[in-house]
Amino acid sequence: MCGILMAMTIRVGVAGCTGYAGGEALRLLLGHPEVEIGTLSAGASAGSTLGTQQPHLRPLADRRIAETSAAELATNDVVIMALPHATSGPIAAELPDDVAVIDCGADFRLADAEDWEKFYRTPHAGTWPYGLPELPGQREKLTGTRRVAVPGCYPTSVTLALLPGLVHGVIDGSDVVVVAASGPSGAGKAAKPHLLGAELMGSASAYGVGGVHRHVPEILQNFRTLGAVDPSVSFTPVLVPMPRGILATCTAPLAAEVDAAEVQRIWTETYADEPFITVLPPDQWPQTQYVTGANAAHIQVTVDTAAHRVVAVAAIDNLTKGTAGAAVQCLNLAMGLPETTGLPVVGVAP
């Protein structure tokens, strides 16, 4: 079956094509050798052309934007949904089972309905296979599936930063502290006063402080998936004046029986065969500028011996590896293609 799929052009529609995530998905799909771009849909901008909404996507500039509906999207082999949270569920429910749906929103990420309702305050739509292939055993669950929940950008950075430590018992997932800096593109295109240039430039500000950010339950869910029995995290996101990127600094107590000198070797060997993850050489620390536009994570780890804590830092582009790149990575697995097809691993710098 995979051989047949690989010989075909896959028609991919993008719902929410005028937003940042939808635009990034289209940028990547334009370079994908096995893809034909199908339906482009949106809400308020339906009826306009894509060139008026996403001027950088010149090959698609004349394409007319349809209204987002199951009827419009059902003509595609794959639909990437880049819609606001709590809006994908009703549309996905109306799409045929043979249409693969890759949801970049949060609707289907959480397994616990109570967590969903507490943090999102709407009914839980359900749970789909979680689109982080780097989790142990997850590629098998994503291969051939027709429903995928793409992870949140912050959970992607935090999970990848700490995964080797959780898998190998270097940390146990308790007393994790994360401070993650990100640019405003993660908040979407909607006009918001605190994201105006005059408010953002020359300033950094914490938000979602005190365990109330919506990505907290997803981070903890991932820790449990990686073996943590009673995980806890203090997560503080920080808005900084750069358009895109996340730099997540994560610390956790070092297990008593672990030799601190072995920690970097464990991280390096764990990710040795991962095409999108690089553990940097000693003393070289991740920078967001070097992963801009790439479906890549740069990671470094050390031990603060005075505090007896592991310090792991990850840099990703929140729109690429954090969202749209992850969607294409999962599309490849779902459709039987090599996982790396159409995905850049080299960033744009400066």
C-alpha positions in Angstrom: 0.0 0.0 0.0 2.8 2.4 0.9 4.3 1.9 -2.6 1.0 2.7 -4.2 0.6 5.9 -2.1 4.1 7.0 -2.9 3.4 6.7 -6.6 0.4 9.1 -6.3 0.1 12.8 -5.9 -1.5 13.5 -2.6 -4.1 16.3 -2.6 -3.7 18.3 0.6 -6.2 21.0 1.7 -5.5 23.6 4.3 -8.2 25.0 6.5 -7.3 28.3 8.1 -4.9 29.1 5.2 -4.7 32.8 6.1 -3.3 32.4 9.6 0.4 32.0 10.5 0.2 28.2 10.9 -1.8 27.8 7.7 0.6 30.0 5.8 3.6 28.1 7.1 2.0 24.7 6.2 1.5 26.0 2.6 5.1 27.3 2.4 6.3 23.8 3.3 3.8 22.0 1.0 4.9 24.1 -2.0 8.3 22.4 -1.7 6.9 18.9 -1.1 7.5 16.6 -4.1 4.5 14.3 -3.5 1.8 17.0 -2.8 -0.7 18.8 -4.9 -2.3 21.7 -2.9 -6.0 21.3 -2.9 -8.7 23.3 -1.1 -7.7 26.5 0.7 -10.3 27.7 3.2 -10.8 30.3 5.9 -13.4 32.2 7.8 -13.9 35.9 7.4 -11.5 36.1 4.4 -13.4 33.5 2.4 -14.0 34.8 -1.2 -10.7 36.7 -1.3 -7.5 35.4 -3.0 -4.6 34.0 -1.1 -2.3 36.6 -2.5 -4.1 39.3 -0.6 -3.8 37.4 2.7 -0.4 35.7 2.3 1.6 37.8 -0.1 4.7 35.6 0.3 3.0 32.6 -1.2 3.3 33.8 -4.8 2.6 30.5 -6.6 -0.8 30.4 -4.9 -1.6 34.1 -5.1 -4.5 33.7 -7.5 -6.2 30.9 -5.6 -9.7 31.7 -4.3 -10.3 31.0 -0.6 -13.3 28.9 0.1 -15.4 28.8 3.3 -14.3 26.3 5.8 -16.8 23.4 5.7 -16.7 19.6 5.5 -18.2 19.8 2.0 -15.4 22.0 0.7 -12.6 19.9 2.4 -13.9 16.4 1.6 -12.4 16.5 -1.9 -8.9 16.2 -0.5 -6.8 13.2 0.5 -5.4 15.1 3.5 -6.7 18.1 5.4 -4.4 20.2 7.6 -6.5 22.1 10.0 -4.9 25.3 11.3 -8.0 26.6 13.1 -8.7 28.2 16.4 -8.9 25.9 19.4 -12.3 24.1 19.8 -13.3 24.6 16.2 -11.8 21.6 14.5 -13.9 18.9 16.2 -17.3 19.6 14.5 -15.7 19.8 11.0 -13.6 16.7 11.5 -16.6 14.7 12.6 -18.2 15.4 9.2 -15.2 14.4 7.1 -15.1 10.9 5.6 -12.9 8.3 7.4 -10.7 8.0 4.3 -9.7 11.7 4.5 -6.6 12.0 6.7 -7.1 15.0 9.1 -4.0 16.6 10.7 -5.2 19.0 13.4 -2.8 21.8 14.4 -5.2 23.0 17.1 -5.6 21.6 20.6 -9.0 19.9 20.1 -7.7 16.3 20.2 -4.4 16.4 22.0 -5.5 15.7 25.6 -6.6 12.3 26.8 -8.3 13.6 29.9 -11.6 15.2 29.3 -11.5 17.0 32.7 -8.2 18.6 31.8 -9.6 19.8 28.5 -12.7 21.3 30.1 -10.7 22.9 32.9 -8.3 24.7 30.6 -10.4 25.2 27.4 -13.9 25.5 28.9 -15.6 23.7 26.1 -16.8 20.0 25.7 -14.0 17.6 25.0 -14.0 16.5 21.3 -12.0 13.3 21.8 -8.4 12.1 21.6 -6.4 11.3 18.4 -3.0 9.8 18.0 -0.5 12.4 19.2 1.7 13.8 16.5 5.2 13.8 18.1 7.0 11.0 16.3 10.0 11.3 18.5 8.1 9.8 21.5 9.1 6.1 21.9 6.7 3.9 19.9 4.8 6.9 18.5 5.9 6.4 14.9 4.1 3.1 14.7 0.9 4.7 16.0 1.1 7.5 13.4 2.0 5.4 10.4 -1.1 4.9 8.3 -3.5 6.7 10.7 -6.2 9.0 9.4 -6.4 11.3 12.4 -3.5 13.1 14.0 -3.4 15.7 16.8 -0.3 17.9 16.3 1.3 18.9 19.6 1.4 22.4 21.0 4.6 24.4 20.3 5.6 24.8 24.0 5.0 21.1 24.8 7.1 20.1 21.8 10.1 22.2 23.0 9.8 21.1 26.6 9.2 17.4 25.8 12.1 17.2 23.4 14.4 18.9 25.8 13.7 16.5 28.6 12.8 13.2 26.8 16.2 11.5 27.2 16.3 12.2 30.9 12.8 10.8 31.5 13.4 7.7 29.3 16.7 6.9 31.0 15.9 7.8 34.6 18.1 10.8 34.7 15.1 12.8 36.0 11.8 11.5 37.3 9.5 14.3 36.0 8.9 15.9 39.4 9.8 19.5 40.3 10.4 20.5 36.7 10.8 24.2 36.2 10.4 25.7 32.7 10.8 29.2 31.5 10.1 29.4 27.7 10.6 32.6 25.6 8.5 32.9 22.5 7.6 35.4 19.8 4.0 36.7 19.2 3.3 34.5 16.1 2.2 31.8 18.5 -0.8 33.9 19.4 -2.1 34.0 15.8 -2.9 36.9 13.5 -5.8 38.4 15.3 -5.2 42.0 16.4 -4.5 42.2 20.1 -3.3 45.3 21.9 -0.4 43.6 23.8 1.0 42.3 20.5 1.2 45.7 18.8 4.7 46.7 17.8 4.7 49.7 20.1 3.8 47.4 23.1 6.1 44.5 22.2 9.3 46.0 20.8 12.0 46.6 23.4 10.2 44.6 26.1 9.7 41.1 27.5 6.8 40.0 29.6 5.7 36.9 31.3 2.1 35.6 30.9 0.0 32.6 31.8 1.9 32.5 35.1 1.1 30.2 38.0 0.1 26.9 36.2 -2.8 28.4 34.2 -1.3 28.2 30.7 -3.3 25.8 28.5 -0.2 23.8 27.6 0.5 22.7 31.2 -1.7 19.5 31.1 -0.2 18.5 27.7 3.3 18.8 29.1 2.3 16.6 32.1 0.6 14.1 29.8 3.8 13.8 27.8 5.9 13.3 31.0 3.6 10.5 32.0 3.9 8.9 28.5 7.6 9.0 29.0 7.4 7.1 32.3 6.9 9.8 35.0 4.7 8.5 37.8 3.8 11.7 39.5 5.1 14.6 37.3 4.9 18.3 38.2 5.9 21.4 36.3 6.1 25.1 37.0 5.8 26.5 33.5 6.3 30.2 32.7 6.0 31.5 29.1 7.7 34.8 28.3 6.7 36.9 25.3 9.7 38.4 23.6 10.2 40.8 20.6 11.0 38.3 17.9 8.4 37.2 15.3 8.9 33.4 15.7 10.8 30.9 17.8 10.9 29.3 21.2 13.8 29.0 23.6 12.8 26.6 26.4 15.0 26.4 29.5 14.0 23.4 31.5 15.5 22.2 34.9 14.8 19.2 37.0 16.5 17.4 39.9 19.2 15.0 38.9 18.5 11.4 40.1 20.9 10.5 43.0 22.4 7.5 41.2 23.2 9.2 38.0 26.7 10.4 37.2 26.6 14.0 36.1 29.4 13.4 33.6 27.2 11.0 31.7 24.3 13.3 31.1 25.3 14.8 27.8 26.2 11.4 26.4 22.7 10.1 27.3 21.1 13.0 25.4 23.4 12.6 22.4 22.9 8.9 22.1 19.2 9.0 22.6 18.8 11.4 19.6 21.6 10.0 17.4 19.1 8.7 14.8 16.5 11.4 14.9 16.6 13.4 11.7 15.1 16.6 13.1 16.9 16.8 16.4 20.5 17.9 17.1 22.2 17.8 20.4 24.8 20.5 20.1 28.5 20.0 20.9 29.5 20.8 24.5 29.5 24.5 25.4 27.4 25.4 22.4 23.9 26.6 23.3 20.8 26.7 21.2 19.7 29.9 19.6 16.3 30.5 17.9 17.9 32.2 14.9 19.5 29.0 13.8 16.2 27.0 13.6 14.1 29.7 11.9 12.1 28.1 9.1 13.5 24.6 9.8 11.7 21.5 11.1 14.4 21.2 13.6 15.1 21.2 17.3 18.5 22.2 18.7 19.2 21.0 22.2 21.9 21.3 24.8 22.1 19.8 28.3 24.3 20.2 31.4 24.2 19.7 35.1 24.2 22.5 37.6 26.2 20.6 40.2 25.7 23.2 42.9 21.9 22.9 42.6 22.1 19.2 41.6 19.7 19.9 38.7 19.7 19.0 35.0 19.5 22.0 32.8 18.2 21.3 29.2 17.7 24.0 26.7 15.8 23.6 23.4 15.3 26.0 20.5 12.6 25.4 17.9 10.7 27.5 15.4 7.2 27.6 16.8 5.6 27.7 13.4 7.7 25.0 11.8 8.8 22.1 14.2 6.3 23.6 16.7 3.2 23.4 14.3 3.2 23.3 10.5 6.4 21.3 10.1 5.1 18.8 12.6 1.9 18.5 10.6 3.8 17.7 7.4 6.0 15.3 9.3 2.9 13.5 10.5 1.3 13.7 7.0 4.3 11.8 5.7 3.9 9.1 8.2 0.2 8.8 7.7 0.5 8.6 4.0 3.4 6.1 3.9 6.1 8.5 2.8 9.6 8.9 4.1 9.2 11.0 7.2 11.7 13.7 6.1 10.0 14.4 2.7 9.7 18.0 1.9 10.9 19.2 5.3 13.9 21.5 5.7 16.4 21.0 8.5 18.6 24.0 7.8 17.5 27.3 9.3 17.7 30.8 7.9 20.3 33.0 9.5 20.9 35.8 10.2 
